[in-house]
């Protein structure tokens, strides 16, 4: 679906966001998006270690 430039500019003009708010959103997106994309990879790397730690913790609690 193509949006004409005129429609896009009218929407931007009617938008309540100021340039400063817009740039803050862009910066936040630029910072947060890579973090969100790395979460699944980080979890998949840490999951075996977390499970091993939990098993060790449960074994230690059962012996105590």
Secondary structure, 3 states (H helix, E strand, C coil): CCCCHHHHHHHHHHCCCCHHHHHHHHHHHHHHHHHHHHHHHHHHHHHHHHHHHHHHHHHHHHHC
